[in-house]
Amino acid sequence: CMEHEADERAASSRFAMLRDLAERPGATPRPAFRVAASAFALAQRRHLAWENAVFVPLLRRLLPRADLRRLAVAMAARRGLPAPGSPRAAAP
């Protein structure tokens, strides 16, 4: 997806700004970091809203249940979360 590619390109700049902030404990974030962090958060909210409103419902209509399950398991694993429906997923 072009959005993911653009995000990857911008990530190195954001990470450099984040490293700079981490190396200055107690420092106030620089204006460029605030702008980049806000832009990233806004882009993520828009991306997730689109996925949830358009892409996920389309997948639910088109993919067999087994494929949806594999997709859910893979997404959870990528985020370090337990698979949906697993005993660990229900634990508080």
Buried (B, 14 or more C-beta within 10 A) or exposed (E): EEEEEEBEEBEEEBEEBBEBBEEEEEEEBEEEBEEBBEEBEEBEEEBEEEBEEEEBEEEEEEEEEEEBBEEEBEEBEEEEEBBEEEEEEEEE
